[in-house]
Every structure is written in C-alpha cells, then in structure tokens.
Amino acid sequence: MSPLLVLEKQIQPLAHIIQASRAFAKPLDVSYDNEADVLYISFGKPKRAADSEAVSEHIVVRKDKAGRAIGYTVRNASEAL
C-alpha cells in the first residue's frame, strides 16, 4: 500500500472529530497517554464528562450534563489510528 493511502486511512477516523470541533467553534485540546495508549481529544479546555457513549470499538464520545459532546477518548489509539 502506498504511503499516501496509509496516511489517508489513518486520518479518516478523525474526520468527524474535526467537523464536530468546527461546529462548536472551539479549539481542540489533544493529549496522549503513552502508557495506557489512549488519545484524549477535547473541544476547548478538558472537563469531566457527565456521560459517555461508545460509538465504535475504540472511540468513546464524552458528553456534558446536557448531552452535548465535549470530546472523544480513543482507546488503543496506536491500533485504532
């Protein structure tokens, strides 16, 4: 597989995250826990979630009390991306 196709495949799962960030008009805060292999993506300043929902094997949407997405957690990030 060409390097360009590999890159496209790796970026594709993040497309909806970028679109959601634009909808909220807030900067993304991204951090990675190398030991746990978890990628944290927050819309604006990270805050504690009131609820969460797994949307795929690796991706969990974190939500505030009103049910709005405030970020994503990507488990097994090195495998998922």
ABEGO torsion letter per residue (X at the ends): XBAAAAAAAAAAAAAAAAAAAAAAGBBBBBBBBAAAGBBBBBBEBBBBBABBBBABAABBBBBBAAGBBAEBBBBGAAAAX
